[in-house]
Structure formats: structure tokens, C-alpha cells
Amino acid sequence: MEQSQAKFEGWAVVEMFGHQREIGYVTTEIFGSAVLFRIDTPELPEREFVLESPELIAHQWTPEGTKVKRTSSPARSKLVGPGAIYAITPCTQETALNALESSNRRPLIRLDIPQPQLPGPDAVPTPDLPTPAPTMIDVEEYEEEEEPHNDVVQERA
């Protein structure tokens, strides 16, 4: 009697022991009595985009809104044994590609840094706020409070 084995085929995030993670199209490969999972990661082409948050590029903080280019990443395949796998999270192709893009740390190339926005001629001027008056101390009142203290000190001496 022949046993049938379950197979997995689809896009997934595969988490492995040792804090490793692979993202791609997963298929089950059977080699005799050995079963491995094949993870095919697609090529990521070079592309330009605008930063949505500040990021460290070439040891300098780059502000959001900066136009950058990310270099390409070649396609790759990896065979993983079931004993090395901690979790397989099935997902859609779009989700897998977004996760792959955000997790892949290919170098960024700065193309254009946005200039700070200066107020134009049609800008509404901000009203000048009043400056608070300095607090004045009444010197005579201060001296009157100190005199009884001086008298007490003199009586003790």
C-alpha cells in the first residue's frame, strides 16, 4: 500500500530556526524518502521611489520625501528541510513581494533631496504674540520683610 504525502505549493513567508527568513513561492520536493521545501524568490528589479520616512543612507540621515533608487536583487532558490522550519505563513503574491521588498536590505542610492518649503508671497503672516511684561519686585516691600529678621538676629548677639 502506497502512502500519499501532503504537499504545499504557494506564496509564503518561511521562518527557520536561527532567525532566518525566506520569502517566495514554496513547493514540496520529494527525493526518495527525503522531503524538502523549495523556496523560489523572484528577481527584484532596480526601481526608483520616494521615502515615506527618514532613513540612514551612506551614514547620513535622509529626510522623508527624498527620491531614491534601490539596486536590483537576483532571483534565487533554496531547499530547506522540514526540521529547520519554525513556521510557514501562506500569503498572496502581492503580500509576499511587499514583505520581500521591505525585508531586503539592498543599498539605496540618493537621487534627489527635497528642498524645505519656504512661505510664498500668498502665505498668511502669523500674528506677533505679545511679549509678557517682566515681573517687577517692590524693593521697599522686600526690605520691610527682611528688617524684622535682622532685628531678631541683632537681639541674640
C-alpha positions as CSV (number, residue, x, y, z in Angstrom):
1,M,0.0,0.0,0.0
2,E,1.4,3.3,-1.1
3,Q,1.3,6.3,1.3
4,S,0.4,9.7,-0.1
5,Q,2.1,12.7,1.3
6,A,0.7,16.2,1.7
7,K,2.3,18.8,-0.4
8,F,2.4,22.6,-0.1
9,E,2.5,24.9,-3.1
10,G,2.1,28.7,-2.9
11,W,3.5,32.0,-1.8
12,A,4.6,32.1,1.8
13,V,6.9,33.5,4.4
14,V,9.1,30.7,5.8
15,E,10.7,31.2,9.2
16,M,13.5,28.9,10.1
17,F,15.5,28.3,13.3
18,G,18.5,30.6,13.7
19,H,16.5,33.8,13.0
20,Q,16.4,33.1,9.2
21,R,13.5,34.0,7.0
22,E,12.9,33.3,3.3
23,I,10.0,34.7,1.3
24,G,8.9,33.3,-2.1
25,Y,7.0,30.7,-3.9
26,V,7.2,27.4,-1.9
27,T,6.8,23.9,-3.4
28,T,7.4,20.5,-1.9
29,E,10.2,18.4,-3.4
30,I,10.5,14.7,-2.8
31,F,13.8,12.9,-3.3
32,G,13.3,9.3,-2.4
33,S,12.4,9.2,1.2
34,A,13.6,12.8,1.8
35,V,11.2,15.7,1.6
36,L,12.4,19.3,1.2
37,F,10.7,22.6,0.7
38,R,11.9,24.6,-2.3
39,I,11.6,28.4,-1.8
40,D,11.9,30.4,-5.1
41,T,12.5,34.1,-4.5
42,P,11.8,36.2,-7.6
43,E,14.2,38.8,-9.0
44,L,13.6,42.3,-7.7
45,P,14.4,44.8,-10.5
46,E,16.1,48.2,-9.9
47,R,13.5,50.8,-9.2
48,E,13.1,54.4,-8.0
49,F,10.7,55.5,-5.2
50,V,10.2,58.3,-2.7
51,L,11.0,57.6,1.0
52,E,7.9,57.6,3.3
53,S,10.0,58.0,6.4
54,P,13.6,59.2,7.2
55,E,16.3,56.6,6.5
56,L,20.0,56.2,7.0
57,I,21.8,56.2,3.6
58,A,25.6,56.2,3.3
59,H,25.9,57.0,7.1
60,Q,23.7,60.1,6.8
61,W,20.0,60.6,7.7
62,T,17.9,61.2,4.6
63,P,14.6,63.0,5.1
64,E,11.2,61.7,4.0
65,G,10.2,62.8,0.5
66,T,13.7,62.0,-0.9
67,K,13.8,60.3,-4.2
68,V,16.0,57.2,-4.1
69,K,16.9,54.2,-6.2
70,R,17.3,50.6,-4.9
71,T,19.6,48.3,-6.8
72,S,18.3,45.0,-8.3
73,S,18.4,41.7,-6.5
74,P,18.8,38.4,-8.5
75,A,16.3,35.5,-8.2
76,R,17.4,32.6,-6.0
77,S,16.2,29.2,-4.8
78,K,16.7,27.5,-1.5
79,L,15.9,23.9,-0.4
80,V,15.0,23.6,3.2
81,G,14.4,20.5,5.3
82,P,11.3,20.3,7.5
83,G,13.4,20.1,10.7
84,A,14.8,23.6,10.0
85,I,11.4,25.2,9.7
86,Y,9.8,27.0,12.5
87,A,6.7,28.3,10.6
88,I,5.3,28.6,7.2
89,T,2.8,31.5,6.7
90,P,0.9,31.3,3.4
91,C,0.1,34.6,1.8
92,T,-0.8,36.2,-1.5
93,Q,1.8,37.0,-4.2
94,E,1.3,40.7,-3.5
95,T,1.9,40.3,0.2
96,A,5.0,38.2,-0.4
97,L,6.5,40.7,-2.8
98,N,5.8,43.6,-0.4
99,A,7.4,41.7,2.5
100,L,10.4,40.8,0.3
101,E,10.8,44.4,-0.7
102,S,10.7,45.7,2.9
103,S,13.0,42.9,4.3
104,N,15.6,43.0,1.6
105,R,18.3,45.5,2.6
106,R,19.7,46.3,-0.8
107,P,21.6,49.6,-0.8
108,L,19.8,52.8,-1.5
109,I,21.1,55.5,-3.8
110,R,20.1,59.1,-3.1
111,L,18.8,60.8,-6.3
112,D,17.0,64.0,-5.1
113,I,16.6,65.5,-1.7
114,P,13.5,67.7,-1.2
115,Q,14.1,71.4,-0.5
116,P,12.5,72.9,2.6
117,Q,9.2,74.7,1.8
118,L,9.5,78.4,2.3
119,P,6.4,80.6,2.7
120,G,5.3,82.0,-0.6
121,P,4.0,85.5,-1.3
122,D,0.4,84.4,-0.7
123,A,1.2,82.9,2.7
124,V,-0.8,84.3,5.6
125,P,1.5,86.1,8.1
126,T,1.5,84.7,11.6
127,P,0.4,87.3,14.2
128,D,3.0,88.6,16.6
129,L,2.3,87.4,20.0
130,P,2.6,89.9,22.9
131,T,5.7,89.6,25.0
132,P,4.9,89.1,28.7
133,A,5.9,92.0,30.9
134,P,8.8,91.3,33.2
135,T,8.0,90.6,36.8
136,M,8.9,93.6,39.0
137,I,9.8,93.2,42.6
138,D,9.0,96.0,45.0
139,V,12.3,96.6,46.7
140,E,10.7,98.5,49.7
141,E,8.3,95.7,50.4
142,Y,11.2,93.2,50.2
143,E,13.3,95.2,52.6
144,E,10.4,95.6,55.1
145,E,10.1,91.8,55.3
146,E,13.8,91.4,56.0
147,E,14.0,94.1,58.7
148,P,12.3,92.1,61.5
149,H,14.6,89.2,60.7
150,N,17.6,91.5,61.1
151,D,16.2,92.8,64.5
152,V,15.9,89.3,65.8
153,V,19.5,88.5,64.8
154,Q,20.8,91.6,66.5
155,E,18.9,90.9,69.7
156,R,20.5,87.5,70.0
157,A,24.0,88.9,69.6
